[in-house]
Amino acid sequence: MEVGVQSFDDTVLSADERGHSAEQAIKAIGLLRENMFEFVIQLMPGLPMADNDSDIRSACIAANYVPNAVRIYPTVVLQGTKLEKMYREDNYRPLQLEQAIALSKDMYHIFSEKNITIIRMGIHPFSDQEMQKIVAGPYHQAFGFLVKCRSKRDILEDRVGEYLKKHPTGKVSII
């Protein structure tokens, strides 16, 4: 069972007319757990009125409910949607690709630390015809791969930095 929570922030949910509150999402998750259903939580960072803090809070809340898996779909503006109208009227700015990668990487770590499976990061690859419907936002066919690569790069940079602190005249070769 998949629960399209999108966010656990009522301000975000209300602004985006998602049709449910954080409390309702939490009740639904509680019912699924009570009845021993496996469930997946879908989050959508970068919605209007969201910021990094609210998206990270949503990931933390989701992780605390220990779903069987999660999906992280950074918001993409598609043609013919209310979001497109907001974007065109300059009432909404979607995340840029680099911002979405950094934010999704932080969310990825939150779930990974609790051994929660991440089924997908980024929306599914679009066909050439569907690609024409993307107006704005952090769409990339290999978004999840980019997030995982950024995570590995950060780990490598930390390790090299630690090494150089201990061996300031040392050399580092990365093979």
N, C-alpha and C positions, 0 to 999 in steps of 0.2 A: 504494500500500500504506500503510495507517495502522498506526502502532505506538502502542498505548495504554499509554504509559510511566507516566503519572500523576505520578510523582516519580522522581528519581534518588537519593533518600534511603532507604537500606535500613531505617532505623527506621520511617519512614512506611509503606513498602511492607509490612513485616512486620506492623505494628499493624493495617493495613487489609486484611490477608489478600489482597493483590493477586495472589498466585500467581507472582510473579517477583521477582528481585533487580535491583538497578541494573546489576550486571555482566551479567546475562542480557539486559537491555534493550540494553546497549551492544554485546554480541555480536550480537544480532539486527540492530541498526542497521548494524554492520560488515558483516554478510553481505549486507544489502540494498545497501549501497554497493559492495561487491566485485562483486556481480552486476549493477550498474548499474540497479537499480530506483529509481524515484522513490518517495519516502516522506514521510509526514506524521507528525509527533510530536504526540501528545495529552498535555497536562499538566493536572493537576487540583489547583490550589492550594486550600489550606484543608482538606485531609484531616486526620483525627485524627493527632496527634503532629507535624504540620507547623507551621512558623512562617514568618514572612516571609523569614527568612534561608534556610531550607531550600528554600522555593519559588523564591526568586531564584537560588539555586545551581542548582536543577534547570533553570531557564530558561537560565542561562549554559552549562550542560553541553549542553543540547539545541541551543543556538545554535552551539556549537563543532563539532557534527556536521553543521552546515549542511543541515538537511532542506529539502525542496522547499517545505514549508509547515508550519505548526503550528496547533493548535487549543488554546485556553485555556478550560477549563471549570471555573470555581470550583465547589467542592463544594456541592451542594444536598441536603438531607435529604428523602428520599421515603418515603411511607407504606409500611409493610410490609418495610422493610429493616433490616439489622443496625445501620446508622447511626441509624435512628430510635430503636431500642432504646437505643443509647448516648446519644443526645440526651435521651430521656425519663428516663434514669437519671442525668442530669447528668454523664456521662462524656465528653461531646463538646459543644463550642460551635462552631457554624459561623461563618464570617466574616459580619459584617454587610455590607450593601450598600456602604456607604462604604469599609469596609476592603477589600472585594473589588475595588472600582473602583481604589483607590490601588495595590494590589498588582498588579493586572492591567495598569495603566498602566505600571508599572515593567517588567513582563515585556514589554509591547508595545514599549517603547523598546529593550530588549535585542535583540529580533528585528528591529525596524526598522533599527537601526544596522548590521545585517549583511545588510540587504535580503532578509530571509526573510519570505515571504508569511504573513500571519496570516489563515487561512480564516474563523475564527469565534472570538469571545470570548463566553462565556456559552453555556448550552445552548439548543437550538432553542426557538422559541416554542411554548408548550404550548396545547392546546385548553382550553376551559372545563372539560371533564371531567378532563383531566390536571392542571389547576391545583389541583383539590381534593386531589391526592395530594402536593402540596408541603407539608411539615411545617415546614421552617425553611431558612434559608440565603439567599444573595444572588441570588435569581432575579429577573430583569427581562427583559421581552420585547425590549428594545432595549439590552441590556447593553453590547455592543460600541460602540454609539453613545455611551453614557455615558462609556466609557473614552476614546474619541477626543476627546470634548468636554472632558473633564478635562485631557487632554494639551494641547489647544489653549489652554485657560484658563491652565494653568501657564506656557506660553510667553508668552502675553499679559501675565500678571502679572510675569514676569521682565523683559520688555522695558519695561514701564511703570516698574518699579522702577529699572532702569538709567537710563532717561530722567530720572526724578526725582532720582537721585543727581547727575547732571550739571547739571540745571536745577531746583534745589530750589524755586524760586518759580514754576516753569512750571505750565501747566495741560495736562491731557490730555483729549482728547475721543476717545471710541471710537464709531465709526459703524458 
